[in-house]
Protein backbone atom coordinates (compact mmCIF):
# COMPACT_ATOMS: atom_id res chain seq x y z
CA UNK A 1 0.00 0.00 0.00
CA UNK A 2 1.56 3.28 -1.11
CA UNK A 3 1.06 6.73 0.43
CA UNK A 4 -1.62 7.81 -2.05
CA UNK A 5 -3.67 4.68 -1.38
CA UNK A 6 -3.27 5.21 2.37
CA UNK A 7 -4.53 8.79 2.14
CA UNK A 8 -7.51 7.81 -0.04
CA UNK A 9 -8.49 5.08 2.42
CA UNK A 10 -8.04 7.51 5.33
CA UNK A 11 -10.39 10.07 3.74
CA UNK A 12 -12.81 7.29 2.89
CA UNK A 13 -12.75 6.03 6.49
CA UNK A 14 -13.19 9.48 8.01
CA UNK A 15 -16.17 10.30 5.82
CA UNK A 16 -18.01 7.02 5.45
CA UNK A 17 -17.69 6.00 9.12
CA UNK A 18 -20.13 8.82 9.97
CA UNK A 19 -22.08 9.21 6.73
CA UNK A 20 -24.79 6.52 6.52
CA UNK A 21 -23.16 4.84 3.52
CA UNK A 22 -21.03 2.07 5.12
CA UNK A 23 -17.30 2.55 5.65
CA UNK A 24 -16.69 -1.20 5.59
CA UNK A 25 -18.60 -1.62 2.34
CA UNK A 26 -16.57 1.11 0.65
CA UNK A 27 -13.32 -0.28 2.07
CA UNK A 28 -14.12 -3.65 0.46
CA UNK A 29 -15.50 -2.40 -2.86
CA UNK A 30 -13.23 0.53 -3.78
CA UNK A 31 -9.88 -1.33 -3.75
CA UNK A 32 -11.45 -4.05 -5.91
CA UNK A 33 -12.74 -1.51 -8.43
CA UNK A 34 -9.34 0.21 -8.57
CA UNK A 35 -7.48 -3.14 -8.67
CA UNK A 36 -5.46 -2.26 -5.56
CA UNK A 37 -3.64 -5.25 -4.12
CA UNK A 38 -4.12 -4.60 -0.39
CA UNK A 39 -3.79 -7.49 2.03
CA UNK A 40 -5.87 -6.53 5.07
CA UNK A 41 -4.29 -9.37 7.04
CA UNK A 42 -0.71 -8.22 6.50
CA UNK A 43 1.54 -6.81 9.24
CA UNK A 44 1.56 -3.54 7.29
CA UNK A 45 -2.22 -3.07 7.35
CA UNK A 46 -2.87 -3.74 11.06
CA UNK A 47 -1.14 -0.64 12.51
CA UNK A 48 -2.70 1.39 9.72
CA UNK A 49 -6.18 0.17 10.68
CA UNK A 50 -5.59 0.82 14.38
CA UNK A 51 -4.43 4.38 13.72
CA UNK A 52 -7.40 5.08 11.43
CA UNK A 53 -9.78 4.03 14.20
CA UNK A 54 -7.93 6.16 16.73
CA UNK A 55 -8.16 9.18 14.42
CA UNK A 56 -11.89 8.71 13.90
CA UNK A 57 -12.55 8.15 17.62
CA UNK A 58 -10.50 11.24 18.51
CA UNK A 59 -12.60 13.31 16.11
CA UNK A 60 -15.85 12.11 17.71
CA UNK A 61 -14.50 12.75 21.21
CA UNK A 62 -13.37 16.21 20.10
CA UNK A 63 -16.70 17.16 18.58
CA UNK A 64 -18.81 15.81 21.44
CA UNK A 65 -16.36 16.60 24.25
CA UNK A 66 -18.98 18.59 26.18
CA UNK A 67 -21.36 15.62 26.11
CA UNK A 68 -18.68 13.22 27.33
CA UNK A 69 -17.40 15.65 29.96
CA UNK A 70 -20.92 16.05 31.32
CA UNK A 71 -21.47 12.28 31.27
CA UNK A 72 -18.20 11.44 33.01
CA UNK A 73 -18.50 14.12 35.69
CA UNK A 74 -22.15 13.23 36.26
CA UNK A 75 -21.40 9.53 36.61
CA UNK A 76 -18.70 10.41 39.14
CA UNK A 77 -21.26 12.45 41.09
CA UNK A 78 -19.76 15.84 40.25
CA UNK A 79 -22.28 18.64 39.70
CA UNK A 80 -25.85 19.38 40.68
CA UNK A 81 -28.33 16.65 41.57
CA UNK A 82 -30.26 17.04 38.29
CA UNK A 83 -27.07 16.95 36.20
CA UNK A 84 -25.82 13.83 37.99
CA UNK A 85 -29.16 12.06 37.55
CA UNK A 86 -29.48 12.97 33.88
CA UNK A 87 -25.85 12.11 33.09
CA UNK A 88 -26.19 8.69 34.68
CA UNK A 89 -29.42 8.09 32.75
CA UNK A 90 -27.80 8.97 29.41
CA UNK A 91 -24.69 6.96 30.26
CA UNK A 92 -26.87 3.94 30.98
CA UNK A 93 -28.60 4.39 27.62
CA UNK A 94 -25.23 4.46 25.84
CA UNK A 95 -24.20 1.25 27.62
CA UNK A 96 -27.50 -0.47 26.77
CA UNK A 97 -27.21 0.52 23.10
CA UNK A 98 -23.61 -0.68 22.94
CA UNK A 99 -24.07 -4.14 24.49
CA UNK A 100 -25.82 -5.94 21.55
CA UNK A 101 -23.12 -5.03 19.02
CA UNK A 102 -20.32 -5.88 21.46
CA UNK A 103 -21.77 -9.31 22.25
CA UNK A 104 -22.76 -10.23 18.69
CA UNK A 105 -19.59 -8.75 17.24
CA UNK A 106 -17.44 -10.78 19.63
CA UNK A 107 -19.28 -13.98 18.76
CA UNK A 108 -19.88 -13.60 15.03
CA UNK A 109 -17.70 -10.85 13.55
CA UNK A 110 -15.05 -13.12 11.99
CA UNK A 111 -17.70 -15.48 10.61
CA UNK A 112 -19.85 -12.68 9.17
CA UNK A 113 -16.95 -10.76 7.64
CA UNK A 114 -15.49 -13.93 6.17
CA UNK A 115 -18.85 -14.89 4.71
CA UNK A 116 -19.89 -11.53 3.32
CA UNK A 117 -16.57 -9.74 2.83
CA UNK A 118 -16.25 -10.20 -0.93
CA UNK A 119 -16.49 -7.06 -3.09
CA UNK A 120 -19.49 -8.42 -5.03
CA UNK A 121 -21.49 -9.15 -1.89
CA UNK A 122 -20.43 -5.84 -0.28
CA UNK A 123 -21.66 -3.98 -3.38
CA UNK A 124 -24.96 -5.87 -3.22
CA UNK A 125 -25.37 -4.94 0.44
CA UNK A 126 -24.71 -1.27 -0.40
CA UNK A 127 -27.94 -1.50 -2.40
CA UNK A 128 -29.60 -3.16 0.59
CA UNK A 129 -28.31 -0.32 2.78
CA UNK A 130 -29.93 2.20 0.47
CA UNK A 131 -33.22 0.31 0.70
CA UNK A 132 -32.85 0.24 4.50
CA UNK A 133 -32.48 4.02 4.64
CA UNK A 134 -35.56 4.49 2.44
CA UNK A 135 -37.44 2.00 4.62
CA UNK A 136 -36.54 3.95 7.73
CA UNK A 137 -37.78 7.22 6.29
CA UNK A 138 -41.07 5.74 5.06
CA UNK A 139 -41.90 3.86 8.25
CA UNK A 140 -40.41 6.19 10.86
CA UNK A 141 -42.36 6.40 14.11
CA UNK A 142 -44.98 9.05 14.58
CA UNK A 143 -43.95 12.20 16.37
CA UNK A 144 -40.68 14.05 16.42
CA UNK A 145 -39.17 13.25 19.81
CA UNK A 146 -35.84 14.78 20.73
CA UNK A 147 -32.86 13.08 22.34
CA UNK A 148 -33.96 13.98 25.88
CA UNK A 149 -36.98 11.65 25.58
CA UNK A 150 -34.88 8.57 24.76
CA UNK A 151 -35.63 5.63 27.07
CA UNK A 152 -34.11 2.19 27.71
CA UNK A 153 -36.32 0.42 25.17
CA UNK A 154 -35.31 2.99 22.52
CA UNK A 155 -31.64 2.44 23.34
CA UNK A 156 -31.95 -1.34 23.15
CA UNK A 157 -33.76 -1.20 19.79
CA UNK A 158 -31.12 1.17 18.39
CA UNK A 159 -28.40 -1.12 19.73
CA UNK A 160 -29.95 -4.12 18.00
CA UNK A 161 -30.12 -2.21 14.73
CA UNK A 162 -26.42 -1.43 15.13
CA UNK A 163 -25.67 -5.16 14.91
CA UNK A 164 -26.65 -5.19 11.22
CA UNK A 165 -23.50 -3.18 10.45
CA UNK A 166 -21.42 -6.33 10.98
CA UNK A 167 -22.30 -7.04 7.34
CA UNK A 168 -20.02 -5.11 4.93
CA UNK A 169 -22.23 -2.70 3.00
CA UNK A 170 -24.62 -1.97 5.87
CA UNK A 171 -23.86 1.36 7.52
CA UNK A 172 -23.54 1.47 11.31
CA UNK A 173 -24.62 5.10 11.51
CA UNK A 174 -27.39 4.52 8.97
CA UNK A 175 -28.77 1.51 10.83
CA UNK A 176 -28.73 3.26 14.21
CA UNK A 177 -30.33 6.41 12.81
CA UNK A 178 -33.04 4.26 11.22
CA UNK A 179 -33.52 2.53 14.57
CA UNK A 180 -33.99 5.93 16.18
CA UNK A 181 -36.43 7.10 13.51
CA UNK A 182 -38.54 3.96 13.93
CA UNK A 183 -38.81 4.84 17.62
CA UNK A 184 -40.08 8.32 16.72
CA UNK A 185 -36.83 10.20 17.44
CA UNK A 186 -36.13 13.14 15.13
CA UNK A 187 -33.17 13.05 12.72
CA UNK A 188 -30.94 15.30 14.82
CA UNK A 189 -31.55 13.29 18.00
CA UNK A 190 -31.10 9.96 16.23
CA UNK A 191 -27.84 11.13 14.62
CA UNK A 192 -26.56 12.59 17.89
CA UNK A 193 -27.13 9.33 19.75
CA UNK A 194 -25.71 7.33 16.83
CA UNK A 195 -22.46 9.30 16.97
CA UNK A 196 -22.29 9.06 20.77
CA UNK A 197 -22.50 5.26 20.74
CA UNK A 198 -20.03 5.12 17.85
CA UNK A 199 -17.21 6.29 20.13
CA UNK A 200 -17.08 3.25 22.47
CA UNK A 201 -17.62 0.89 19.52
CA UNK A 202 -14.70 2.34 17.54
CA UNK A 203 -12.44 2.57 20.60
CA UNK A 204 -13.37 -0.98 21.56
CA UNK A 205 -12.52 -2.28 18.10
CA UNK A 206 -9.17 -0.48 18.32
CA UNK A 207 -8.35 -1.90 21.75
CA UNK A 208 -9.08 -5.43 20.53
CA UNK A 209 -6.51 -5.00 17.74
CA UNK A 210 -3.72 -3.65 19.99
CA UNK A 211 -2.67 -7.07 21.41
CA UNK A 212 -2.30 -8.38 17.85
CA UNK A 213 -0.25 -5.29 16.96
CA UNK A 214 2.17 -5.94 19.83
CA UNK A 215 3.05 -9.32 18.32
CA UNK A 216 3.65 -7.95 14.83
CA UNK A 217 6.90 -6.61 13.42
CA UNK A 218 5.93 -3.32 11.78
CA UNK A 219 7.84 -2.66 8.53
CA UNK A 220 9.90 0.58 8.37
CA UNK A 221 7.91 3.66 7.37
CA UNK A 222 4.53 2.08 8.06
CA UNK A 223 4.08 3.85 11.40
CA UNK A 224 4.75 7.27 9.87
CA UNK A 225 2.27 6.63 7.06
CA UNK A 226 -0.27 5.35 9.59
CA UNK A 227 0.03 8.44 11.79
CA UNK A 228 -0.43 10.75 8.79
CA UNK A 229 -3.43 8.71 7.67
CA UNK A 230 -4.89 8.88 11.20
CA UNK A 231 -4.66 12.67 11.19
CA UNK A 232 -6.31 12.84 7.77
CA UNK A 233 -9.06 10.42 8.86
CA UNK A 234 -9.61 12.42 12.06
CA UNK A 235 -9.91 15.75 10.25
CA UNK A 236 -12.27 14.22 7.68
CA UNK A 237 -14.37 12.64 10.43
CA UNK A 238 -14.56 15.92 12.34
CA UNK A 239 -15.74 17.82 9.25
CA UNK A 240 -18.18 15.02 8.41
CA UNK A 241 -19.67 15.08 11.91
CA UNK A 242 -20.07 18.86 11.88
CA UNK A 243 -21.72 18.76 8.46
CA UNK A 244 -24.06 15.90 9.33
CA UNK A 245 -25.21 17.37 12.65
CA UNK A 246 -26.03 20.65 10.91
CA UNK A 247 -27.67 18.81 8.02
CA UNK A 248 -29.92 16.70 10.25
CA UNK A 249 -30.75 19.74 12.37
CA UNK A 250 -32.01 21.57 9.28
CA UNK A 251 -33.72 18.61 7.60
CA UNK A 252 -36.22 16.46 9.41
CA UNK A 253 -38.16 15.22 6.40
CA UNK A 254 -36.68 12.45 4.25
CA UNK A 255 -33.17 13.49 5.28
CA UNK A 256 -31.75 10.02 4.59
CA UNK A 257 -33.03 9.87 1.01
CA UNK A 258 -29.94 11.41 -0.69
CA UNK A 259 -27.68 8.89 1.05
CA UNK A 260 -30.08 6.07 0.13
CA UNK A 261 -30.06 7.01 -3.56
CA UNK A 262 -26.27 7.25 -3.49
CA UNK A 263 -25.95 3.76 -1.98
CA UNK A 264 -28.30 2.22 -4.53
CA UNK A 265 -26.49 3.95 -7.40
CA UNK A 266 -22.96 3.25 -6.13
CA UNK A 267 -23.82 -0.34 -5.24
CA UNK A 268 -25.52 -0.98 -8.57
CA UNK A 269 -22.69 0.46 -10.66
CA UNK A 270 -20.05 -1.34 -8.57
CA UNK A 271 -21.93 -4.62 -8.87
CA UNK A 272 -22.21 -4.26 -12.62
CA UNK A 273 -18.51 -3.44 -13.01
CA UNK A 274 -17.38 -6.27 -10.74
CA UNK A 275 -19.57 -8.84 -12.48
CA UNK A 276 -19.17 -7.75 -16.08
CA UNK A 277 -15.57 -6.54 -16.34
N, C-alpha and C positions, 0 to 999 in steps of 0.2 A: 504494500500500500504506500503510494507516494504522498507527498505533502498536499498536492491539489486534491486528491481523493479524500484525504483526511479532513481537509477543510470543508469540502462539499458534504461529507457525512456529518460533520459537526453542525453545520448550518441546518441540515435536514433534521438532525436530532433535536436541536434547540427549537425549531419551529413546529415540527409535527408531534413532538411530545405533548404540546399544549393544545394545538389546533386539533379539532376532532376528526382527524384524517388518518390516524394510525402511523406512529413512528416506526413500529416494527414491520408493518406491511411495506412501507417505503424502503426501509433498510434491506429488505429481502428482494424487492422487485427492481429497484433502481440499478444496483450493481449488475444484475442479470441483463437488464436492457442495454447497459453501457459496456457489457462484456468485461467487467472488472473482475480479476481473479483475486478475490479477498477470502482468505481462510479465517472464518470467525472463531476457529478453535486453536489458532496458532498462538505462540507465546507473544507475538507482536501485537495481536488484536486485543488481548485481555486487558493490559494496562490502559490501552486506548479507550476501551469500553468503560472501565472504571472511572477514568477521568471525565468522560463525557457525562456520565451520570452525576458525578460530583458537581460539574459545572451547571447542569440543569437544576439540581437540588439547591445549589447556592443561589441561583436566580430566583427560585420560588421563595426561599427563606428571605432573600433581600426584599422582594416585592411585598410579601405579607409579614414583614418583621413585626409590625405592630400587633397583628393578630396573635402571632406566636409568643410575643413578649407578654401580652395580656393573658394568654392561656397558661403559660409557665408560671407567671407570678401568682395568678389566681389559684392554680393547683397547689402551689406552695403555701397558700393562705395569706399572701401579701395583697393588701388593698382593702377596700370596703367590703362589707358583707355581701352586697348585691353583686359586685364584680367577682368575688370569689365563687359565689354560687353559680353565676352564669358561665364563668370560665370553666369550672369543673363539669358543667352540663355539656358545653360544647366539646371539651376534651373527651368526654365519654362518648359523644357521638362520633368523633373522629376515630376513636379506638374501635367502636362497633362497626363502622363502615370499612375499616381496614382489615379486620379479622378474616372475613370470607376469602379475600384474595390471597392473604398470607397462607392460610391453611390449604386452599386448593392449589395455589402456586407451588407450595412446598411438595405437595403430593403428586401433582400431575404436570408441572411445567415442562420437564424434559420430554415426557411422553407426547404432550400436545405440540410442542415446538418441533419435535422430530417428525411427527405425523403430518403437520400442516405447514412446515417451514419451507416448502418448495416455492419458487417464484410464481409458478402457474396458479397454485392454490392460494397464495397470498394475494395475487391480483384478483382472483375470483372473490375472495373475502373482502377486498376493497369495495367491490360492488355491493356485497351484502352489508357492509358498513354504511354505505350511502342509503340503502333501503332502510336500515335501522334508524338513521337520523330522520328520514322522512316519516317513518312509523312513529317516532317519538313526538314529532311536531303535530301529526294528525290526531294522535290519541292522548295527548297530554292531559293531565288532570284538570278538572275545572278549578277556577280560581287562580289567583296570582299571588301565592304566599311568598313572603320573603324569607331570608335565611334564619331570622330569629324564631320562626315558627317550627323549625325542623325538630322532629321528635325521634325517638329510638327506632320506631318502625321504619320511618323514612330513611334513617341512616343505614339500617340493615338491608333494606331494598336496594339502595344505591350501592352498598358494598357488594351485594350479590350481582348486580349488573356489571360491576367492575371486573368480575371474574371472567367475563366474556372476552376481555382484552388479552387473555392468554393465547388466543388464536391470532397469528399474524394477519393483519388486514383489518382487525376490529380495533377501533380506537378506544383507549382507556378513558380519555376525557369525554369522548363522544358518548360512550356507554353510560358513564356516571351522570352526565348532564341529562341524557334521556331518562335515566332512572329518577332523577330529580323532577323532571317535567311531568312524568307519569304520576308523581305524588303531588302534583299541583304547585310545585315550587317555580318561581319565575326564572327566566334565563340567567339573570345576574346572580341570584342566590344559588342556583344549581351549579353555575360555573365556579363561583367562589368556593363552594364546598368541594367541588371536584378538584380544584387546584390545591386546596388545603390537604386533602387526603392523598394527593399525589406525592407530597413531600416525604412522608414516612415510607411509602411504597418504593420510591426511587432510592432513598437512602438505605432502605433495607436490602434492596437488590444489590447495591454497591457493597455493603458490608459483607454479604454472602460471597462476593467474588474476591474479597481481599485475601482470605486464607489461600485461595488458589494462586493468587498473584505472588504471595510470599514464597511459593515453591517453584516459581518460574524464573528462568534466567532471561532478563529483558535485554534484547539486542541494543547495541549502541545507537543513540539518536532517537529511539522510540519514545523515551520519556519526555524529551523536549517537544517532539511533535504532539504527544498526547496532552501536554500542558497547554500548548497553543490552541489545540482543538477544544479543550475544556473551556478556555476563555471565550472562544468564538461561540461555542454552544451556549454558554451562560449568557452572553450578551444577546444572542438571538432569542433565547428563552425569555429573558427579561422583557425585551421589546414585544415578543409575542403575547406574553401575559398582559402587559399594559394595553396593547391593542384589543385583545379579546375582552378584557373586563370593561373597557369603554364601549366596545361594540355591543356586548350583551346588555349593558346598561341602557343603551339607546335603542335597542331593537328587542322587543318582547313578542313579536309576532313572526313566526316562521324563520327565526334567526338561524336555524341550522340548515335551512334549505340550500344556500350557496355551497356549503361544505359537502352536503349530500350529493348535489349535482357534480361537483368536482370528483368525488370518490367514484361515482358511477362512470363518469367519462374517463378518468385516469385508469380505473380498473379495467374497463372495457377495451381501451386502446392497448394497454399493457398485455392483456390476455390475448388479444388478436396478434400482436407482434410476437409474443413468446410462442404461440402455437403455430403461426404461419411462416415465420422467418427462421 
